[in-house]
């Protein structure tokens, strides 16, 4: 077992023997190149912020030496180290012998530092300025010499003056004309006009009207010597001169042979028309004119029409020849009863309803489709006013039926219609059965032979429904004379069908 020796701490050097001494400083060698760059300047041993060592003489702290650049700029020039520099004479009170400043002389006034900095007189005294001598006035130049340098002949100068006068006169006349003819509200206008005409593609209303109008004529029906007559329209349907129109247009000529019918064409040509035949029951008639190579309207199929199809009405409404209106088909197979004025029998026919404007004078004119083909003969209108103006409800006889009647009139001058041999009226509102009620039966007629009795209600002719007396008439006339058609009846609450052989009216 080791024991710590007894040491007296009061004895000097007692503990130093047990302690290690400080290590020596490590001073690595310094590169001479880096020492030259980063070392202290030569002669400087202290800190870098003090480049001089303050000196004191007799307790007075001396001013540090001036920088080398200032000492070089303001020191004595070389060779003047022993020269005594005198103070200015003004400072010692001897200003009388002082030399004048360099800039007070007259040799170079720009040496005066105050010459350009003060608002005063010029640098040179005014009395010393030398004024240039005034030149004597020379001879004055003439106008030709000033303008043309003596290179223009007098004749040319006179001609130039005449031209200037003419130009001035023309300008004055123009100014007088403008002042006399125009004011701030009037004057000449510059109006821009379209260079190209409006495009009219094939099938447009304008194109159809131009192509169809020559085939529609205006008809005047009057008695020689009379002050007034009838006026209507007609359609050329045959190259031989046959014109189809309404019966009520030429009815006065049919009743009185002395009444004259005149056809007026689109070019204003007037010619007499002869009555071929009339059919008052369908309000159709045919007249003929003696013309060469007339424009004939193509005949379309009215059975192909549908509600909404575009149609055009062409005629002479209110004596306004060759008027064109356009619209659509509003309804088809519309039974219409019209006429009956002045004691005439009413006319019943199946019509095309259109909203194309139709007025008095359009009667007998053409109703054409979008191809320009004839699909109807304008015949009547429905009006709410006393003068019978158009309210957009017009009626035309279908072309399929009208051409059939026209052919019969051209061939025989008259027409036979199928007849059932009864008189009927429409059933009253609230009846249990809608149709045409039989009022009387012609003895020995088609209806009597089929067993139809008074009081029966006819509800169907063939396949067509009958809802009133007008529809009964058009349904019967749609068949031929001698044709056997089934007729549906209602009697005492029972329904049955009988076959009827139609006869001629």
TORLOVEX-723257 format. One record per residue (C-alpha): residue in one letter; z, x, y. Coordinates in nm, 4 decimals. Each point is the difference from the previous one (the first is absolute). Layout:
<pts>
   type         up       east      north
      A          Z          X          Y
...
</pts>
This chain:
<pts>
   type         up       east      north
      X     0.0000     0.0000     0.0000
      X    -0.1191     0.1392     0.3300
      X     0.2005    -0.0375     0.3146
      X    -0.1156     0.0158     0.3583
      X     0.1277     0.3162     0.1682
      X     0.2438    -0.0364     0.2787
      X    -0.1699     0.0453     0.3351
      X     0.1741     0.0057     0.3305
      X    -0.2103    -0.1855     0.2423
      X     0.1577     0.1726     0.2919
      X    -0.1374     0.3317    -0.1016
      X    -0.3329     0.0701     0.1707
      X    -0.2981     0.0238    -0.2244
      X     0.1831    -0.1631    -0.2772
      X    -0.2507    -0.2882    -0.0341
      X    -0.3088     0.1912     0.1269
      X    -0.0121     0.1777    -0.3233
      X    -0.0636    -0.3270    -0.1773
      X    -0.2816    -0.1296     0.2361
      X    -0.3696     0.0773    -0.0002
      X    -0.1539     0.1344     0.3190
      X    -0.2997    -0.1660     0.1835
      X    -0.3414     0.0646    -0.1317
      X    -0.2303     0.2136     0.2094
      X    -0.2663    -0.1843     0.2126
      X    -0.3400    -0.0163    -0.1575
      X    -0.2462     0.1293     0.2571
      X    -0.3445    -0.0058    -0.1488
      X    -0.2640     0.2190     0.1477
      X    -0.2013    -0.1548     0.2879
      X    -0.3759     0.0249     0.0139
      X    -0.0950     0.2090     0.3075
      X    -0.2880    -0.2421     0.0779
      X     0.2208    -0.3078     0.0044
      X     0.2610     0.1888     0.1976
      X    -0.2606     0.0791     0.2653
      X    -0.0957    -0.3686     0.0251
      X     0.3349    -0.1720    -0.0247
      X     0.2404     0.2705     0.1147
      X     0.1626     0.0398     0.3415
      X    -0.2032     0.1634     0.2695
      X     0.0543     0.3642     0.0540
      X     0.3096     0.0656     0.2039
      X     0.1548    -0.3424    -0.0707
      X     0.3063     0.0114    -0.2134
      X     0.1731    -0.3241     0.0950
      X    -0.1004    -0.3611    -0.0215
      X    -0.3540    -0.1099     0.0912
      X     0.1140    -0.2239     0.2890
      X     0.1033     0.2998     0.2063
      X    -0.2792     0.2468     0.0580
      X     0.1976     0.2034     0.2480
      X     0.3486     0.1348     0.0300
      X     0.1829    -0.1211     0.3070
      X     0.1044     0.2875     0.2193
      X     0.2780     0.0019     0.2475
      X     0.0383     0.2378     0.2892
      X     0.3240    -0.0027     0.1905
      X     0.0777    -0.3405    -0.1463
      X    -0.3367    -0.1456     0.1065
      X    -0.2194    -0.1458    -0.2690
      X    -0.3546     0.1262     0.0471
      X    -0.3050    -0.2229    -0.0212
      X    -0.2012     0.0482    -0.3140
      X    -0.3267     0.1839     0.0366
      X    -0.3055    -0.2066     0.0906
      X    -0.2401    -0.0871    -0.2733
      X    -0.2712     0.2528    -0.0533
      X    -0.2810    -0.2420     0.1036
      X     0.1658    -0.0827     0.3357
      X     0.0842     0.3616     0.0648
      X    -0.3604     0.0970    -0.0588
      X    -0.1323    -0.2751     0.2300
      X     0.2352     0.0506     0.2972
      X     0.0867     0.3708    -0.0223
      X    -0.1333     0.2670     0.2362
      X    -0.3518     0.1077    -0.0723
      X    -0.0485     0.3397    -0.1542
      X     0.0543     0.2811     0.2559
      X     0.2121    -0.2124     0.2332
      X     0.3361     0.0739    -0.1488
      X     0.1136     0.1971     0.3088
      X    -0.1554    -0.2253     0.2694
      X     0.2412    -0.1933     0.2167
      X    -0.0912    -0.3658     0.0215
      X     0.0560    -0.1434     0.3459
      X     0.1168    -0.3484     0.0776
      X    -0.2314    -0.2309     0.1970
      X     0.0146     0.0577     0.3762
      X     0.0897    -0.3660     0.0566
      X     0.3177     0.0539    -0.1982
      X     0.1098     0.2986     0.2204
      X    -0.0874    -0.1747     0.3293
      X    -0.3177     0.2009     0.0787
      X    -0.2647    -0.2732    -0.0276
      X    -0.2052     0.1120     0.2977
      X    -0.1632     0.2771    -0.1925
      X    -0.0492    -0.2023    -0.3154
      X    -0.3526    -0.0113    -0.1314
      X    -0.1672    -0.3430     0.0054
      X    -0.0495    -0.1736    -0.3321
      X    -0.3143     0.0735    -0.1845
      X    -0.1243    -0.3596     0.0196
      X     0.0099    -0.0282     0.3800
      X    -0.3169     0.1934     0.0392
      X    -0.3466    -0.1595     0.0282
      X    -0.1478     0.1902    -0.2846
      X     0.1077    -0.2365    -0.2814
      X     0.1526    -0.3333     0.1077
      X     0.0547    -0.1093    -0.3620
      X     0.2797     0.2573    -0.0243
      X     0.2156    -0.2334     0.2119
      X     0.2344    -0.1708    -0.2487
      X     0.0519    -0.2988     0.2377
      X    -0.3664    -0.0711     0.0678
      X    -0.0508    -0.2526    -0.2778
      X     0.3484    -0.1392    -0.0305
      X     0.0596    -0.1565     0.3435
      X    -0.1813    -0.2671     0.2009
      X    -0.0871     0.2182     0.2968
      X    -0.2921     0.1709     0.1507
      X    -0.2408     0.2183    -0.1948
      X     0.0888     0.3511    -0.0997
      X    -0.2404     0.1374     0.2642
      X     0.0669    -0.0809     0.3651
      X    -0.2319    -0.2759     0.1341
      X    -0.0971     0.2059     0.3048
      X    -0.1314     0.2762    -0.2180
      X    -0.2530    -0.2299    -0.1814
      X    -0.3623     0.0639     0.0736
      X    -0.2012    -0.3173     0.0626
      X    -0.3619     0.0022    -0.1200
      X    -0.2634    -0.0355     0.2638
      X    -0.1528    -0.3529     0.0329
      X    -0.3606    -0.0157    -0.1050
      X    -0.2428    -0.1714     0.2356
      X    -0.1348    -0.3411    -0.1288
      X    -0.3313     0.0146    -0.1823
      X    -0.2980    -0.2332     0.0063
      X     0.0461    -0.3444    -0.1629
      X    -0.2111    -0.0985    -0.3070
      X    -0.2168    -0.3132    -0.0095
      X     0.0277    -0.2695    -0.2699
      X    -0.3093     0.1146    -0.1973
      X     0.1353     0.3571     0.0103
      X     0.3397    -0.1113    -0.1270
      X    -0.1389    -0.2286    -0.2764
      X    -0.3115     0.1808    -0.1103
      X     0.0177     0.3511     0.1392
      X    -0.3262    -0.0363     0.1975
      X    -0.1951    -0.0633    -0.3230
      X    -0.0934    -0.3686     0.0546
      X    -0.3023    -0.1196     0.1910
      X     0.0489    -0.2701     0.2647
      X    -0.2243    -0.2444    -0.1957
      X     0.2166     0.0304    -0.3080
      X     0.3096    -0.0564     0.2108
      X    -0.1530    -0.3179     0.1460
      X    -0.0954    -0.1228    -0.3486
      X     0.3535     0.0618    -0.1192
      X     0.1314    -0.2107     0.2868
      X    -0.2362    -0.2860    -0.0871
      X     0.1174     0.0073    -0.3641
      X     0.3623    -0.0117     0.1130
      X    -0.0781    -0.3016     0.2180
      X    -0.1673    -0.1794    -0.2906
      X     0.2942     0.0656    -0.2304
      X     0.2380    -0.1322     0.2606
      X    -0.2129    -0.3109     0.0544
      X    -0.0107    -0.0781    -0.3740
      X     0.3764     0.0462    -0.0275
      X     0.0534    -0.2328     0.2947
      X    -0.2230    -0.2686    -0.1534
      X     0.1858     0.0200    -0.3312
      X     0.3335    -0.0270     0.1773
      X    -0.1215    -0.2985     0.2043
      X    -0.1272    -0.1750    -0.3154
      X     0.3268     0.0575    -0.1864
      X     0.2030    -0.1280     0.2956
      X    -0.2248    -0.3028     0.0463
      X    -0.0218    -0.1126    -0.3651
      X     0.3462     0.0783    -0.1340
      X     0.3570    -0.0651     0.0960
      X     0.3269     0.0718    -0.1698
      X    -0.0534    -0.3147    -0.2125
      X    -0.3763     0.0106    -0.0548
      X    -0.2459     0.2653    -0.1018
      X    -0.2057     0.1183    -0.2926
      X     0.1687    -0.0331    -0.3396
      X    -0.0439     0.2291    -0.2969
      X     0.0125    -0.2173    -0.3111
      X     0.0050     0.1476    -0.3474
      X    -0.2250    -0.1841    -0.2423
      X    -0.0041     0.0154    -0.3792
      X    -0.2790     0.2128    -0.1380
      X    -0.0327    -0.1644    -0.3408
      X    -0.0325    -0.3691    -0.0829
      X     0.2652    -0.1817    -0.1991
      X    -0.0312     0.0558    -0.3725
      X    -0.1022    -0.3113    -0.1931
      X     0.0169     0.0716    -0.3723
      X    -0.1892    -0.2092    -0.2513
      X     0.1878    -0.3205    -0.0763
      X     0.1668    -0.0268     0.3408
      X     0.0029    -0.3301     0.1878
      X    -0.2454     0.1389     0.2537
      X    -0.2422     0.1143    -0.2707
      X     0.0147    -0.3340    -0.1852
      X    -0.0418    -0.2017     0.3196
      X    -0.3066     0.2015     0.1015
      X    -0.1576    -0.0486    -0.3408
      X     0.0874    -0.3695    -0.0501
      X    -0.0329    -0.1509     0.3489
      X    -0.3836    -0.0176    -0.0006
      X     0.0177    -0.2427    -0.2982
      X     0.2267    -0.2454     0.1881
      X    -0.1748    -0.2322     0.2478
      X     0.1181    -0.2430     0.2646
      X    -0.1141    -0.3631    -0.0349
      X    -0.0490    -0.2376     0.2921
      X    -0.0384    -0.3694    -0.0850
      X    -0.1005    -0.2226     0.2916
      X    -0.2233    -0.2926     0.0857
      X    -0.2788     0.0691     0.2504
      X     0.1046    -0.1270     0.3410
      X     0.3696    -0.0112    -0.0896
      X     0.2463     0.1992     0.2105
      X     0.2014     0.1280    -0.2968
      X    -0.0144     0.0433    -0.3750
      X     0.1648     0.1687    -0.2952
      X     0.0349     0.3705    -0.0583
      X     0.0896     0.1964    -0.3138
      X    -0.1004     0.2877    -0.2245
      X    -0.2107     0.0609    -0.3085
      X    -0.0587     0.2688    -0.2637
      X    -0.3409     0.1256    -0.1114
      X     0.0148    -0.0098    -0.3816
      X    -0.3679     0.0251    -0.0967
      X    -0.2966     0.2098     0.1259
      X    -0.2099    -0.3203     0.0221
      X     0.2118    -0.1069     0.2996
      X     0.2669    -0.2228    -0.1604
      X     0.3228    -0.0173     0.2012
      X     0.3249    -0.1365    -0.1461
      X     0.2362    -0.1782     0.2408
      X     0.2492    -0.2882     0.0204
      X    -0.1046    -0.3616    -0.0164
      X     0.2089    -0.0914     0.3028
      X    -0.1947     0.2539     0.2081
      X    -0.3374    -0.1765    -0.0485
      X     0.1241    -0.3521    -0.0851
      X    -0.1551    -0.1480     0.3149
      X    -0.3406     0.1405    -0.0990
      X     0.0368    -0.1553    -0.3460
      X     0.0703    -0.3406     0.1572
      X    -0.2678     0.0215     0.2732
      X    -0.3375     0.1714    -0.0720
      X    -0.0565     0.0500     0.3741
      X     0.2926     0.2416     0.0242
      X    -0.1223     0.3601     0.0169
      X     0.1576     0.2974    -0.1808
      X    -0.0512     0.3495     0.1516
      X     0.0966     0.3268    -0.1698
      X     0.0886     0.2946     0.2243
      X    -0.0014     0.3504    -0.1547
      X     0.2047     0.3014     0.1041
      X    -0.2877     0.1443     0.2045
      X    -0.0292    -0.3214     0.2013
      X    -0.3031    -0.1353    -0.1842
      X    -0.0045    -0.3812    -0.0066
      X    -0.1892    -0.2062    -0.2582
      X    -0.0022    -0.3589    -0.1222
      X     0.1800    -0.0817    -0.3241
      X    -0.0898    -0.2825    -0.2378
      X     0.2579    -0.1953    -0.1983
      X    -0.0349     0.0543    -0.3768
      X     0.2944    -0.2023    -0.1306
      X     0.3664    -0.0880     0.0519
      X     0.3050    -0.0653    -0.2163
      X     0.2647    -0.1851     0.2031
      X     0.2455    -0.0058    -0.2924
      X     0.0268     0.3814     0.0018
      X    -0.0842     0.0523     0.3717
      X    -0.3018     0.2183    -0.0785
      X    -0.3603    -0.0097     0.1216
      X    -0.3163     0.2131    -0.0084
      X    -0.2585     0.0487     0.2774
      X    -0.3127     0.2142     0.0009
      X    -0.1674     0.2156     0.2649
      X    -0.3472     0.1516    -0.0005
      X     0.0644     0.3712     0.0544
      X    -0.1372     0.3208    -0.1485
      X     0.2208     0.2456    -0.1869
      X     0.3406    -0.1364     0.1077
      X     0.3281     0.1834    -0.0702
      X     0.1584    -0.1695    -0.3022
      X     0.3681     0.0103    -0.0847
      X     0.0949     0.1152    -0.3490
      X     0.1996    -0.2552    -0.2017
      X     0.3343     0.1036    -0.1448
      X     0.2263    -0.1605    -0.2587
      X     0.2795    -0.2031     0.1525
      X     0.1638    -0.0202    -0.3434
      X     0.0755     0.3744     0.0242
      X     0.2072    -0.0395     0.3165
      X     0.3755     0.0508    -0.0007
      X     0.2611    -0.0917     0.2552
      X     0.0304     0.2874     0.2478
      X    -0.3647     0.1111    -0.0197
      X    -0.1579     0.0922     0.3329
      X    -0.2563    -0.2495     0.1334
      X    -0.1999    -0.0405     0.3223
      X    -0.1172    -0.3196     0.1710
      X    -0.3342     0.0264     0.1826
      X    -0.1501    -0.2773     0.2111
      X    -0.0249    -0.1507     0.3478
      X     0.3414    -0.1436     0.0903
      X     0.0034    -0.1971     0.3241
      X    -0.3696     0.0875     0.0516
      X     0.0846     0.3750     0.0010
      X    -0.2772     0.1244    -0.2259
      X     0.0517     0.2715    -0.2620
      X     0.3779     0.0163     0.0254
      X     0.1911     0.1888    -0.2700
      X     0.3629    -0.0519    -0.1045
      X     0.1840     0.1641    -0.2873
      X     0.2934    -0.1009    -0.2181
      X     0.1030    -0.0462    -0.3608
      X    -0.0187    -0.2665    -0.2688
      X     0.3147    -0.2076     0.0482
      X    -0.0443    -0.2322    -0.2989
      X    -0.2553    -0.0997    -0.2645
      X    -0.0994    -0.3338    -0.1592
      X     0.1529    -0.1952     0.2891
      X    -0.1058    -0.3714    -0.0177
      X    -0.0889    -0.1092     0.3539
      X    -0.0870    -0.3397     0.1416
      X    -0.1673     0.0305     0.3398
      X    -0.2190    -0.2006     0.2337
      X     0.0136    -0.3789     0.0171
      X    -0.0635    -0.0011     0.3762
      X    -0.2224    -0.2586     0.1719
      X    -0.0077    -0.2251    -0.3051
      X    -0.1244     0.2723    -0.2366
      X     0.1440     0.0212    -0.3496
      X     0.2511     0.2807    -0.0554
      X    -0.1168     0.3008    -0.1951
      X     0.1968     0.1531    -0.2851
      X    -0.0737     0.3471    -0.1344
      X     0.1762     0.2981    -0.1517
      X     0.0352     0.2677     0.2656
      X     0.0804     0.3656     0.0636
      X     0.2803     0.0222     0.2549
      X    -0.0165     0.2932     0.2438
      X     0.1811     0.1196     0.3114
      X    -0.3209     0.1358     0.1535
      X    -0.0368    -0.1852     0.3307
      X    -0.2350    -0.3013    -0.0404
      X    -0.0759    -0.2380     0.2888
      X    -0.2451    -0.2788     0.0809
      X    -0.3472     0.1496    -0.0350
      X     0.0953     0.2225    -0.2934
      X    -0.0869    -0.2927    -0.2302
      X    -0.2850     0.0928    -0.2320
      X     0.0507     0.3717     0.0627
      X     0.0657     0.2713    -0.2537
      X     0.3246     0.1150    -0.1562
      X    -0.0735     0.3432    -0.1501
      X     0.2095     0.2379    -0.2077
      X     0.0634     0.3729     0.0486
      X    -0.3499     0.0799    -0.1331
      X    -0.1760    -0.2391     0.2374
      X    -0.0905    -0.2505    -0.2740
      X     0.0219    -0.3753     0.0675
      X     0.3102    -0.1523    -0.1622
      X     0.0331    -0.3225     0.2004
      X    -0.1434    -0.2353     0.2618
      X     0.2438    -0.0563     0.2878
      X     0.0589    -0.3738     0.0222
      X     0.3267    -0.1147     0.1626
      X     0.3267     0.1045     0.1565
      X     0.3567    -0.1262     0.0124
      X     0.1277    -0.0260     0.3571
      X     0.3162    -0.1137     0.1723
      X    -0.1602    -0.0616     0.3417
      X    -0.2172    -0.2806     0.1304
      X    -0.2974     0.2276     0.0722
      X    -0.0030     0.1298    -0.3584
      X     0.0533     0.3687     0.0770
      X     0.0526     0.2555    -0.2757
      X     0.3545     0.0607    -0.1196
      X    -0.0993     0.2344    -0.2806
      X    -0.0621    -0.2656    -0.2651
      X    -0.3693    -0.0365    -0.0756
      X    -0.1903    -0.1264    -0.3040
      X    -0.3313     0.1003    -0.1562
      X    -0.1972    -0.1530    -0.2858
      X    -0.0165     0.2548    -0.2862
      X    -0.3412     0.1638    -0.0367
      X    -0.0177    -0.0741    -0.3760
      X     0.0093    -0.3746     0.0702
      X    -0.1956     0.0133     0.3289
      X    -0.2974     0.1859    -0.1520
      X    -0.0043    -0.2455    -0.2886
      X    -0.0305    -0.2897     0.2466
      X    -0.2578     0.1907     0.2103
      X    -0.2246     0.0578    -0.3017
      X     0.0135    -0.3699    -0.0832
      X    -0.0884    -0.0939     0.3584
      X    -0.2884     0.2478     0.0143
      X    -0.1353    -0.1310    -0.3289
      X     0.0460    -0.3776     0.0383
      X     0.1282    -0.0567     0.3556
      X     0.3084    -0.1716    -0.1403
      X     0.2977     0.0681    -0.2291
      X     0.1647    -0.1975    -0.2818
      X     0.3718     0.0492    -0.0598
      X     0.2069    -0.0742    -0.3076
      X     0.2078    -0.3181     0.0332
      X     0.2847    -0.1472    -0.2052
      X    -0.0314    -0.3564     0.1329
      X     0.3437    -0.0628     0.1551
      X     0.1763    -0.0134     0.3327
      X     0.3318     0.1862     0.0122
      X     0.2753     0.0967     0.2402
      X     0.2647     0.2695    -0.0061
      X     0.3325    -0.0887    -0.1564
      X     0.2828    -0.0570     0.2446
      X     0.2798     0.2497     0.0462
      X     0.2818    -0.0443    -0.2464
      X    -0.2229    -0.1318    -0.2784
      X     0.0849     0.1109    -0.3502
      X    -0.3577     0.1187    -0.0573
      X    -0.2123     0.1933     0.2494
      X    -0.3748    -0.0642     0.0003
      X    -0.2697    -0.2489     0.1111
      X     0.0891    -0.3625    -0.0598
      X    -0.2885    -0.2311    -0.0967
      X    -0.0396    -0.2874     0.2485
      X    -0.3064    -0.1697    -0.1497
      X    -0.2491     0.0683    -0.2753
      X    -0.3749    -0.0624     0.0339
      X    -0.1107    -0.2460    -0.2688
      X    -0.2207     0.1681    -0.2566
      X     0.0654     0.3403     0.1508
      X     0.1030     0.3228    -0.1784
      X     0.3743    -0.0634     0.0502
      X    -0.0184    -0.3621    -0.1181
      X    -0.1953     0.1055    -0.3088
      X     0.2687     0.2614    -0.0764
      X     0.2833    -0.2568     0.0253
      X     0.1495     0.1099     0.3323
      X     0.1832    -0.2870     0.1733
      X     0.1249    -0.0740     0.3458
      X     0.3424     0.1573     0.0574
      X    -0.0617     0.2998    -0.2267
      X     0.0823     0.3384     0.1460
      X    -0.2580     0.2725    -0.0671
      X     0.1747     0.3394    -0.0278
      X    -0.2804     0.2259    -0.1280
      X    -0.3818     0.0133    -0.0130
      X    -0.1087     0.2413    -0.2687
      X     0.2231     0.3041     0.0505
      X     0.0676    -0.0581     0.3680
      X     0.3207    -0.1612     0.1247
      X    -0.0359    -0.3031     0.2263
      X     0.2775    -0.0385     0.2585
      X    -0.1615    -0.2410     0.2460
      X    -0.3136    -0.2087     0.0558
      X    -0.1896     0.2813     0.1789
      X     0.0546     0.2323    -0.2941
      X    -0.1259    -0.2754    -0.2355
      X    -0.3280    -0.0176     0.1942
      X    -0.0681     0.3762     0.0007
      X     0.1038     0.0265    -0.3674
      X    -0.2551    -0.2645    -0.1024
      X    -0.2815     0.1485     0.2162
      X     0.0559     0.3391    -0.1565
      X    -0.1651    -0.1401    -0.3174
      X    -0.3580    -0.1085    -0.0612
      X    -0.1346    -0.3513    -0.0370
      X     0.0159    -0.1125    -0.3655
      X     0.2664     0.2567    -0.0930
      X     0.2908    -0.1219    -0.2158
      X     0.3366     0.1125     0.1360
      X     0.3557    -0.0684    -0.1280
      X     0.2166    -0.1908     0.2490
      X     0.3797     0.0070    -0.0251
      X     0.1765    -0.3265     0.0921
      X     0.3526    -0.1248     0.0517
      X     0.0628    -0.3691    -0.0692
      X     0.3373    -0.1749    -0.0266
      X     0.1780     0.3298    -0.0591
      X    -0.2396     0.1049    -0.2753
      X    -0.2632     0.2747     0.0263
      X    -0.3320     0.0074    -0.1817
      X    -0.3524     0.1433     0.0354
      X    -0.3314    -0.1861     0.0041
      X    -0.3558     0.1358    -0.0004
      X    -0.2160    -0.1084     0.2905
      X    -0.3784     0.0378     0.0212
      X    -0.0683     0.0635     0.3690
      X    -0.2751    -0.1957     0.1683
      X    -0.1950     0.0533     0.3228
      X     0.1202    -0.1312     0.3281
</pts>
